[in-house]
Amino acid sequence: MAGQSPYVLNGGLMYTAEQNSFGIFYNVKGPTLQIVGLGLFPDVYTMPFHSLNASFNRTVGKDDRGSLKFRVSNLLGDDVLSVYKSFQAQDQVFSRLVPGMSFSVGYSYKL
């Protein structure tokens, strides 16, 4: 069936101290049928995308009302790849998305 994967793996480790917390999280989803082929056109599958993300949070300020957050996404630098798959044929690239690694920094304050 389109959109379903044979497996999904999610995992994470989190460490929390008095004012700090650090987490690292992994996610992968198996090959997924993206487009159902018809006639001469083969099926298109989205291949597994290995996602490794990390986050760091620290409470700051008087009464710990402020929060500083830092996050890094796609530490592995994996690409999102979709391929044509057909019986007894070599896989051909349908599309490739190169999201790269991203960083974000944030600050929040509770009133």
A tleap script that builds the chain and sets N, CA, C and O, in Angstrom:
source leaprc.protein.ff14SB
mol = sequence {
  NMET ALA GLY GLN SER PRO TYR VAL LEU ASN
  GLY GLY LEU MET TYR THR ALA GLU GLN ASN
  SER PHE GLY ILE PHE TYR ASN VAL LYS GLY
  PRO THR LEU GLN ILE VAL GLY LEU GLY LEU
  PHE PRO ASP VAL TYR THR MET PRO PHE HIE
  SER LEU ASN ALA SER PHE ASN ARG THR VAL
  GLY LYS ASP ASP ARG GLY SER LEU LYS PHE
  ARG VAL SER ASN LEU LEU GLY ASP ASP VAL
  LEU SER VAL TYR LYS SER PHE GLN ALA GLN
  ASP GLN VAL PHE SER ARG LEU VAL PRO GLY
  MET SER PHE SER VAL GLY TYR SER TYR LYS
  CLEU
}
set mol.1.N position { 0.835 -1.179 0.000 }
set mol.1.CA position { 0.000 0.000 0.000 }
set mol.1.C position { 0.886 1.251 0.000 }
set mol.1.O position { 1.943 1.282 0.629 }
set mol.2.N position { 0.440 2.247 -0.699 }
set mol.2.CA position { 1.210 3.483 -0.810 }
set mol.2.C position { 1.312 4.179 0.538 }
set mol.2.O position { 0.342 4.246 1.293 }
set mol.3.N position { 2.507 4.699 0.833 }
set mol.3.CA position { 2.722 5.475 2.044 }
set mol.3.C position { 3.083 4.667 3.271 }
set mol.3.O position { 3.396 5.250 4.309 }
set mol.4.N position { 3.050 3.348 3.192 }
set mol.4.CA position { 3.391 2.525 4.352 }
set mol.4.C position { 4.803 1.987 4.216 }
set mol.4.O position { 5.275 1.694 3.117 }
set mol.5.N position { 5.461 1.865 5.345 }
set mol.5.CA position { 6.840 1.415 5.395 }
set mol.5.C position { 6.911 0.075 6.120 }
set mol.5.O position { 6.117 -0.168 7.029 }
set mol.6.N position { 7.846 -0.803 5.741 }
set mol.6.CA position { 7.971 -2.087 6.445 }
set mol.6.C position { 8.525 -1.938 7.860 }
set mol.6.O position { 8.349 -2.832 8.687 }
set mol.7.N position { 9.184 -0.831 8.146 }
set mol.7.CA position { 9.700 -0.608 9.494 }
set mol.7.C position { 9.908 0.881 9.756 }
set mol.7.O position { 10.105 1.675 8.835 }
set mol.8.N position { 9.856 1.232 11.033 }
set mol.8.CA position { 10.167 2.589 11.514 }
set mol.8.C position { 10.951 2.427 12.803 }
set mol.8.O position { 10.521 1.713 13.709 }
set mol.9.N position { 12.099 3.085 12.892 }
set mol.9.CA position { 12.908 3.040 14.107 }
set mol.9.C position { 13.062 4.455 14.655 }
set mol.9.O position { 13.457 5.376 13.939 }
set mol.10.N position { 12.748 4.608 15.920 }
set mol.10.CA position { 12.909 5.882 16.622 }
set mol.10.C position { 13.657 5.608 17.915 }
set mol.10.O position { 13.367 4.634 18.610 }
set mol.11.N position { 14.598 6.444 18.233 }
set mol.11.CA position { 15.318 6.282 19.487 }
set mol.11.C position { 15.907 7.599 19.932 }
set mol.11.O position { 16.142 8.501 19.128 }
set mol.12.N position { 16.138 7.693 21.214 }
set mol.12.CA position { 16.710 8.923 21.726 }
set mol.12.C position { 17.300 8.732 23.100 }
set mol.12.O position { 16.872 7.866 23.864 }
set mol.13.N position { 18.279 9.543 23.404 }
set mol.13.CA position { 18.888 9.586 24.725 }
set mol.13.C position { 18.816 11.017 25.217 }
set mol.13.O position { 19.073 11.960 24.468 }
set mol.14.N position { 18.464 11.168 26.483 }
set mol.14.CA position { 18.333 12.500 27.049 }
set mol.14.C position { 19.053 12.534 28.390 }
set mol.14.O position { 18.941 11.611 29.197 }
set mol.15.N position { 19.790 13.612 28.611 }
set mol.15.CA position { 20.473 13.826 29.887 }
set mol.15.C position { 19.994 15.154 30.444 }
set mol.15.O position { 20.004 16.170 29.750 }
set mol.16.N position { 19.572 15.139 31.705 }
set mol.16.CA position { 19.083 16.357 32.341 }
set mol.16.C position { 19.829 16.580 33.647 }
set mol.16.O position { 19.906 15.687 34.491 }
set mol.17.N position { 20.377 17.776 33.804 }
set mol.17.CA position { 21.016 18.195 35.054 }
set mol.17.C position { 20.165 19.330 35.629 }
set mol.17.O position { 19.034 19.532 35.188 }
set mol.18.N position { 20.683 20.055 36.585 }
set mol.18.CA position { 19.906 21.099 37.258 }
set mol.18.C position { 19.293 22.110 36.281 }
set mol.18.O position { 18.073 22.275 36.252 }
set mol.19.N position { 20.114 22.777 35.491 }
set mol.19.CA position { 19.608 23.802 34.583 }
set mol.19.C position { 19.840 23.451 33.122 }
set mol.19.O position { 19.489 24.234 32.240 }
set mol.20.N position { 20.418 22.304 32.851 }
set mol.20.CA position { 20.761 21.919 31.488 }
set mol.20.C position { 20.067 20.625 31.099 }
set mol.20.O position { 19.789 19.774 31.945 }
set mol.21.N position { 19.794 20.489 29.828 }
set mol.21.CA position { 19.357 19.208 29.284 }
set mol.21.C position { 19.943 19.063 27.886 }
set mol.21.O position { 20.036 20.026 27.125 }
set mol.22.N position { 20.334 17.837 27.572 }
set mol.22.CA position { 20.917 17.526 26.270 }
set mol.22.C position { 20.245 16.268 25.761 }
set mol.22.O position { 20.025 15.323 26.518 }
set mol.23.N position { 19.919 16.257 24.480 }
set mol.23.CA position { 19.297 15.079 23.890 }
set mol.23.C position { 19.825 14.818 22.503 }
set mol.23.O position { 20.163 15.742 21.763 }
set mol.24.N position { 19.892 13.538 22.156 }
set mol.24.CA position { 20.262 13.132 20.803 }
set mol.24.C position { 19.224 12.104 20.351 }
set mol.24.O position { 18.893 11.176 21.089 }
set mol.25.N position { 18.714 12.283 19.126 }
set mol.25.CA position { 17.575 11.507 18.668 }
set mol.25.C position { 17.832 10.981 17.252 }
set mol.25.O position { 18.369 11.682 16.395 }
set mol.26.N position { 17.428 9.717 17.035 }
set mol.26.CA position { 17.633 9.052 15.740 }
set mol.26.C position { 16.288 8.566 15.217 }
set mol.26.O position { 15.445 8.102 15.985 }
set mol.27.N position { 16.094 8.675 13.907 }
set mol.27.CA position { 14.870 8.208 13.271 }
set mol.27.C position { 15.191 7.707 11.876 }
set mol.27.O position { 15.953 8.336 11.141 }
set mol.28.N position { 14.606 6.570 11.513 }
set mol.28.CA position { 14.700 6.070 10.133 }
set mol.28.C position { 13.393 5.357 9.806 }
set mol.28.O position { 12.804 4.687 10.654 }
set mol.29.N position { 12.959 5.513 8.575 }
set mol.29.CA position { 11.748 4.864 8.080 }
set mol.29.C position { 12.152 4.097 6.830 }
set mol.29.O position { 12.859 4.632 5.975 }
set mol.30.N position { 11.714 2.858 6.716 }
set mol.30.CA position { 12.092 2.010 5.586 }
set mol.30.C position { 11.565 2.522 4.260 }
set mol.30.O position { 10.877 3.542 4.211 }
set mol.31.N position { 11.889 1.810 3.174 }
set mol.31.CA position { 11.429 2.225 1.846 }
set mol.31.C position { 9.905 2.348 1.808 }
set mol.31.O position { 9.184 1.488 2.314 }
set mol.32.N position { 9.433 3.435 1.198 }
set mol.32.CA position { 8.006 3.731 1.177 }
set mol.32.C position { 7.549 3.936 -0.264 }
set mol.32.O position { 8.172 4.679 -1.022 }
set mol.33.N position { 6.460 3.275 -0.633 }
set mol.33.CA position { 5.891 3.458 -1.963 }
set mol.33.C position { 5.309 4.860 -2.052 }
set mol.33.O position { 4.348 5.187 -1.356 }
set mol.34.N position { 5.893 5.689 -2.913 }
set mol.34.CA position { 5.492 7.085 -3.044 }
set mol.34.C position { 4.485 7.265 -4.179 }
set mol.34.O position { 3.468 7.940 -4.017 }
set mol.35.N position { 4.781 6.652 -5.333 }
set mol.35.CA position { 3.905 6.756 -6.504 }
set mol.35.C position { 3.711 5.364 -7.077 }
set mol.35.O position { 4.680 4.649 -7.335 }
set mol.36.N position { 2.459 4.981 -7.274 }
set mol.36.CA position { 2.147 3.676 -7.858 }
set mol.36.C position { 2.277 3.787 -9.368 }
set mol.36.O position { 1.636 4.627 -9.998 }
set mol.37.N position { 3.130 2.916 -9.950 }
set mol.37.CA position { 3.342 2.932 -11.389 }
set mol.37.C position { 2.140 2.401 -12.144 }
set mol.37.O position { 1.302 1.689 -11.589 }
set mol.38.N position { 2.066 2.757 -13.419 }
set mol.38.CA position { 0.959 2.317 -14.254 }
set mol.38.C position { 1.479 2.093 -15.665 }
set mol.38.O position { 2.119 2.976 -16.237 }
set mol.39.N position { 1.215 0.937 -16.227 }
set mol.39.CA position { 1.643 0.636 -17.589 }
set mol.39.C position { 3.151 0.599 -17.719 }
set mol.39.O position { 3.814 -0.216 -17.078 }
set mol.40.N position { 3.695 1.478 -18.545 }
set mol.40.CA position { 5.133 1.513 -18.782 }
set mol.40.C position { 5.911 2.228 -17.682 }
set mol.40.O position { 7.140 2.167 -17.654 }
set mol.41.N position { 5.209 2.902 -16.780 }
set mol.41.CA position { 5.872 3.672 -15.732 }
set mol.41.C position { 6.016 2.827 -14.463 }
set mol.41.O position { 5.024 2.318 -13.941 }
set mol.42.N position { 7.249 2.678 -13.966 }
set mol.42.CA position { 7.461 1.868 -12.763 }
set mol.42.C position { 7.055 2.609 -11.485 }
set mol.42.O position { 6.814 3.816 -11.493 }
set mol.43.N position { 6.987 1.844 -10.386 }
set mol.43.CA position { 6.705 2.433 -9.075 }
set mol.43.C position { 7.855 3.339 -8.640 }
set mol.43.O position { 9.001 3.137 -9.043 }
set mol.44.N position { 7.542 4.332 -7.819 }
set mol.44.CA position { 8.557 5.219 -7.240 }
set mol.44.C position { 8.557 5.007 -5.727 }
set mol.44.O position { 7.516 5.091 -5.076 }
set mol.45.N position { 9.741 4.731 -5.182 }
set mol.45.CA position { 9.902 4.512 -3.748 }
set mol.45.C position { 10.784 5.592 -3.143 }
set mol.45.O position { 11.787 5.995 -3.732 }
set mol.46.N position { 10.393 6.063 -1.944 }
set mol.46.CA position { 11.251 6.937 -1.161 }
set mol.46.C position { 12.142 6.026 -0.336 }
set mol.46.O position { 11.650 5.177 0.408 }
set mol.47.N position { 13.441 6.196 -0.463 }
set mol.47.CA position { 14.400 5.340 0.229 }
set mol.47.C position { 14.576 5.805 1.678 }
set mol.47.O position { 14.235 6.941 2.009 }
set mol.48.N position { 15.108 4.927 2.547 }
set mol.48.CA position { 15.283 5.307 3.956 }
set mol.48.C position { 16.119 6.574 4.119 }
set mol.48.O position { 17.138 6.760 3.455 }
set mol.49.N position { 15.659 7.435 5.020 }
set mol.49.CA position { 16.341 8.684 5.360 }
set mol.49.C position { 16.749 8.585 6.826 }
set mol.49.O position { 15.892 8.507 7.707 }
set mol.50.N position { 18.043 8.587 7.089 }
set mol.50.CA position { 18.566 8.458 8.444 }
set mol.50.C position { 18.726 9.851 9.039 }
set mol.50.O position { 19.547 10.648 8.585 }
set mol.51.N position { 17.927 10.126 10.063 }
set mol.51.CA position { 17.905 11.449 10.687 }
set mol.51.C position { 18.504 11.367 12.087 }
set mol.51.O position { 18.030 10.603 12.927 }
set mol.52.N position { 19.548 12.157 12.333 }
set mol.52.CA position { 20.162 12.249 13.657 }
set mol.52.C position { 20.149 13.717 14.063 }
set mol.52.O position { 20.747 14.560 13.394 }
set mol.53.N position { 19.460 14.020 15.166 }
set mol.53.CA position { 19.291 15.391 15.632 }
set mol.53.C position { 19.764 15.515 17.073 }
set mol.53.O position { 19.708 14.550 17.835 }
set mol.54.N position { 20.226 16.691 17.441 }
set mol.54.CA position { 20.672 16.939 18.813 }
set mol.54.C position { 20.093 18.264 19.294 }
set mol.54.O position { 19.888 19.191 18.511 }
set mol.55.N position { 19.835 18.335 20.599 }
set mol.55.CA position { 19.328 19.588 21.168 }
set mol.55.C position { 19.950 19.824 22.537 }
set mol.55.O position { 20.269 18.889 23.272 }
set mol.56.N position { 20.111 21.107 22.854 }
set mol.56.CA position { 20.644 21.516 24.155 }
set mol.56.C position { 19.767 22.646 24.675 }
set mol.56.O position { 19.516 23.621 23.965 }
set mol.57.N position { 19.299 22.516 25.917 }
set mol.57.CA position { 18.464 23.536 26.555 }
set mol.57.C position { 19.091 23.935 27.877 }
set mol.57.O position { 19.636 23.100 28.599 }
set mol.58.N position { 19.008 25.228 28.187 }
set mol.58.CA position { 19.527 25.714 29.472 }
set mol.58.C position { 18.585 26.792 29.987 }
set mol.58.O position { 18.231 27.724 29.266 }
set mol.59.N position { 18.185 26.649 31.249 }
set mol.59.CA position { 17.388 27.691 31.870 }
set mol.59.C position { 18.331 28.756 32.412 }
set mol.59.O position { 19.377 28.442 32.981 }
set mol.60.N position { 17.955 30.013 32.230 }
set mol.60.CA position { 18.821 31.133 32.622 }
set mol.60.C position { 17.988 32.228 33.289 }
set mol.60.O position { 16.759 32.231 33.222 }
set mol.61.N position { 18.685 33.140 33.921 }
set mol.61.CA position { 18.050 34.322 34.481 }
set mol.61.C position { 17.513 34.124 35.877 }
set mol.61.O position { 17.586 33.041 36.457 }
set mol.62.N position { 16.970 35.213 36.399 }
set mol.62.CA position { 16.400 35.205 37.734 }
set mol.62.C position { 15.174 34.287 37.778 }
set mol.62.O position { 14.315 34.361 36.899 }
set mol.63.N position { 15.091 33.454 38.758 }
set mol.63.CA position { 13.990 32.501 38.950 }
set mol.63.C position { 13.874 31.498 37.800 }
set mol.63.O position { 12.818 30.890 37.619 }
set mol.64.N position { 14.930 31.320 37.032 }
set mol.64.CA position { 14.945 30.366 35.905 }
set mol.64.C position { 13.758 30.554 34.962 }
set mol.64.O position { 13.155 29.582 34.509 }
set mol.65.N position { 13.434 31.794 34.675 }
set mol.65.CA position { 12.318 32.083 33.772 }
set mol.65.C position { 12.733 32.099 32.302 }
set mol.65.O position { 11.891 31.952 31.416 }
set mol.66.N position { 14.007 32.274 32.048 }
set mol.66.CA position { 14.488 32.297 30.675 }
set mol.66.C position { 14.955 30.923 30.243 }
set mol.66.O position { 15.357 30.105 31.070 }
set mol.67.N position { 14.900 30.674 28.959 }
set mol.67.CA position { 15.333 29.390 28.418 }
set mol.67.C position { 16.085 29.625 27.116 }
set mol.67.O position { 15.572 30.270 26.202 }
set mol.68.N position { 17.290 29.104 27.037 }
set mol.68.CA position { 18.118 29.190 25.838 }
set mol.68.C position { 18.141 27.814 25.188 }
set mol.68.O position { 18.408 26.815 25.855 }
set mol.69.N position { 17.861 27.759 23.886 }
set mol.69.CA position { 17.775 26.482 23.172 }
set mol.69.C position { 18.686 26.499 21.951 }
set mol.69.O position { 18.778 27.496 21.236 }
set mol.70.N position { 19.356 25.370 21.731 }
set mol.70.CA position { 20.218 25.201 20.560 }
set mol.70.C position { 19.905 23.839 19.974 }
set mol.70.O position { 19.838 22.850 20.704 }
set mol.71.N position { 19.708 23.773 18.649 }
set mol.71.CA position { 19.343 22.512 18.000 }
set mol.71.C position { 20.114 22.345 16.693 }
set mol.71.O position { 20.322 23.301 15.946 }
set mol.72.N position { 20.533 21.103 16.436 }
set mol.72.CA position { 21.183 20.745 15.183 }
set mol.72.C position { 20.381 19.599 14.568 }
set mol.72.O position { 20.111 18.598 15.231 }
set mol.73.N position { 20.004 19.749 13.308 }
set mol.73.CA position { 19.236 18.722 12.610 }
set mol.73.C position { 20.050 18.130 11.471 }
set mol.73.O position { 20.868 18.816 10.858 }
set mol.74.N position { 19.823 16.863 11.196 }
set mol.74.CA position { 20.465 16.106 10.110 }
set mol.74.C position { 21.988 16.085 10.263 }
set mol.74.O position { 22.722 16.434 9.339 }
set mol.75.N position { 22.444 15.674 11.437 }
set mol.75.CA position { 23.891 15.576 11.697 }
set mol.75.C position { 24.603 14.638 10.722 }
set mol.75.O position { 25.790 14.823 10.454 }
set mol.76.N position { 23.911 13.648 10.195 }
set mol.76.CA position { 24.516 12.699 9.258 }
set mol.76.C position { 24.601 13.253 7.837 }
set mol.76.O position { 25.309 12.700 6.996 }
set mol.77.N position { 23.888 14.334 7.568 }
set mol.77.CA position { 23.915 14.934 6.237 }
set mol.77.C position { 23.285 14.053 5.174 }
set mol.77.O position { 23.680 14.119 4.011 }
set mol.78.N position { 22.308 13.225 5.548 }
set mol.78.CA position { 21.682 12.296 4.613 }
set mol.78.C position { 20.789 13.034 3.611 }
set mol.78.O position { 20.266 14.108 3.909 }
set mol.79.N position { 20.624 12.454 2.436 }
set mol.79.CA position { 19.765 13.002 1.393 }
set mol.79.C position { 18.441 12.250 1.364 }
set mol.79.O position { 18.383 11.081 1.744 }
set mol.80.N position { 17.375 12.914 0.913 }
set mol.80.CA position { 16.085 12.272 0.704 }
set mol.80.C position { 16.057 11.840 -0.755 }
set mol.80.O position { 16.049 12.675 -1.660 }
set mol.81.N position { 16.043 10.534 -0.976 }
set mol.81.CA position { 16.171 9.984 -2.322 }
set mol.81.C position { 14.930 9.195 -2.698 }
set mol.81.O position { 14.464 8.358 -1.926 }
set mol.82.N position { 14.390 9.461 -3.888 }
set mol.82.CA position { 13.286 8.684 -4.447 }
set mol.82.C position { 13.783 8.018 -5.720 }
set mol.82.O position { 14.453 8.651 -6.536 }
set mol.83.N position { 13.454 6.734 -5.892 }
set mol.83.CA position { 13.943 5.984 -7.052 }
set mol.83.C position { 12.808 5.227 -7.737 }
set mol.83.O position { 11.829 4.822 -7.111 }
set mol.84.N position { 12.979 5.051 -9.058 }
set mol.84.CA position { 12.108 4.155 -9.808 }
set mol.84.C position { 12.540 2.732 -9.495 }
set mol.84.O position { 13.735 2.439 -9.511 }
set mol.85.N position { 11.598 1.844 -9.212 }
set mol.85.CA position { 11.909 0.430 -8.984 }
set mol.85.C position { 11.021 -0.396 -9.894 }
set mol.85.O position { 9.804 -0.220 -9.933 }
set mol.86.N position { 11.652 -1.297 -10.624 }
set mol.86.CA position { 10.913 -2.155 -11.530 }
set mol.86.C position { 11.526 -3.548 -11.515 }
set mol.86.O position { 12.717 -3.697 -11.238 }
set mol.87.N position { 10.737 -4.556 -11.806 }
set mol.87.CA position { 11.177 -5.948 -11.797 }
set mol.87.C position { 12.335 -6.163 -12.771 }
set mol.87.O position { 12.240 -5.799 -13.943 }
set mol.88.N position { 13.405 -6.742 -12.295 }
set mol.88.CA position { 14.614 -7.074 -13.062 }
set mol.88.C position { 15.223 -5.849 -13.774 }
set mol.88.O position { 15.750 -5.967 -14.881 }
set mol.89.N position { 15.145 -4.708 -13.144 }
set mol.89.CA position { 15.740 -3.497 -13.711 }
set mol.89.C position { 16.527 -2.788 -12.616 }
set mol.89.O position { 16.216 -2.905 -11.430 }
set mol.90.N position { 17.549 -2.053 -13.036 }
set mol.90.CA position { 18.353 -1.297 -12.087 }
set mol.90.C position { 17.571 -0.064 -11.635 }
set mol.90.O position { 16.888 0.575 -12.435 }
set mol.91.N position { 17.677 0.263 -10.348 }
set mol.91.CA position { 16.997 1.444 -9.814 }
set mol.91.C position { 17.525 2.707 -10.484 }
set mol.91.O position { 18.726 2.841 -10.719 }
set mol.92.N position { 16.613 3.634 -10.790 }
set mol.92.CA position { 16.968 4.921 -11.387 }
set mol.92.C position { 16.464 6.036 -10.469 }
set mol.92.O position { 15.399 5.912 -9.863 }
set mol.93.N position { 17.217 7.103 -10.370 }
set mol.93.CA position { 16.849 8.213 -9.498 }
set mol.93.C position { 15.653 8.969 -10.083 }
set mol.93.O position { 15.664 9.372 -11.247 }
set mol.94.N position { 14.633 9.152 -9.260 }
set mol.94.CA position { 13.453 9.936 -9.617 }
set mol.94.C position { 13.627 11.372 -9.120 }
set mol.94.O position { 13.398 12.329 -9.860 }
set mol.95.N position { 14.037 11.508 -7.851 }
set mol.95.CA position { 14.315 12.837 -7.296 }
set mol.95.C position { 15.282 12.706 -6.126 }
set mol.95.O position { 15.370 11.663 -5.479 }
set mol.96.N position { 16.005 13.796 -5.874 }
set mol.96.CA position { 16.945 13.849 -4.752 }
set mol.96.C position { 16.814 15.221 -4.094 }
set mol.96.O position { 16.894 16.257 -4.754 }
set mol.97.N position { 16.610 15.200 -2.779 }
set mol.97.CA position { 16.539 16.423 -1.999 }
set mol.97.C position { 17.730 16.415 -1.054 }
set mol.97.O position { 17.942 15.451 -0.318 }
set mol.98.N position { 18.504 17.489 -1.076 }
set mol.98.CA position { 19.691 17.601 -0.227 }
set mol.98.C position { 19.403 18.666 0.834 }
set mol.98.O position { 19.706 19.841 0.630 }
set mol.99.N position { 18.808 18.252 1.987 }
set mol.99.CA position { 18.434 19.243 2.994 }
set mol.99.C position { 19.621 19.831 3.744 }
set mol.99.O position { 19.514 20.929 4.292 }
set mol.100.N position { 20.744 19.132 3.783 }
set mol.100.CA position { 21.905 19.627 4.510 }
set mol.100.C position { 21.672 19.638 6.007 }
set mol.100.O position { 20.625 19.209 6.493 }
set mol.101.N position { 22.647 20.128 6.720 }
set mol.101.CA position { 22.556 20.230 8.178 }
set mol.101.C position { 21.997 21.608 8.521 }
set mol.101.O position { 22.347 22.601 7.883 }
set mol.102.N position { 21.131 21.665 9.527 }
set mol.102.CA position { 20.583 22.961 9.926 }
set mol.102.C position { 20.784 23.193 11.416 }
set mol.102.O position { 20.815 22.257 12.215 }
set mol.103.N position { 20.919 24.465 11.763 }
set mol.103.CA position { 21.143 24.882 13.139 }
set mol.103.C position { 20.070 25.894 13.516 }
set mol.103.O position { 19.646 26.696 12.684 }
set mol.104.N position { 19.635 25.857 14.762 }
set mol.104.CA position { 18.706 26.878 15.235 }
set mol.104.C position { 19.035 27.227 16.683 }
set mol.104.O position { 19.455 26.382 17.473 }
set mol.105.N position { 18.830 28.498 16.997 }
set mol.105.CA position { 19.056 29.016 18.342 }
set mol.105.C position { 17.806 29.790 18.729 }
set mol.105.O position { 17.245 30.527 17.918 }
set mol.106.N position { 17.377 29.619 19.965 }
set mol.106.CA position { 16.184 30.320 20.404 }
set mol.106.C position { 16.275 30.726 21.864 }
set mol.106.O position { 17.028 30.154 22.652 }
set mol.107.N position { 15.485 31.727 22.193 }
set mol.107.CA position { 15.409 32.189 23.574 }
set mol.107.C position { 13.940 32.443 23.899 }
set mol.107.O position { 13.217 33.046 23.105 }
set mol.108.N position { 13.505 31.985 25.062 }
set mol.108.CA position { 12.137 32.244 25.495 }
set mol.108.C position { 12.150 32.699 26.943 }
set mol.108.O position { 13.064 32.391 27.708 }
set mol.109.N position { 11.099 33.448 27.300 }
set mol.109.CA position { 10.995 33.973 28.660 }
set mol.109.C position { 9.565 33.793 29.141 }
set mol.109.O position { 8.624 34.178 28.446 }
set mol.110.N position { 9.391 33.212 30.326 }
set mol.110.CA position { 8.055 33.004 30.898 }
set mol.110.C position { 7.700 34.187 31.794 }
set mol.110.O position { 8.454 34.565 32.690 }
set mol.111.N position { 6.564 34.739 31.533 }
set mol.111.CA position { 6.106 35.875 32.344 }
set mol.111.C position { 5.435 35.426 33.630 }
set mol.111.O position { 4.995 36.260 34.421 }
savepdb mol mol.pdb
quit
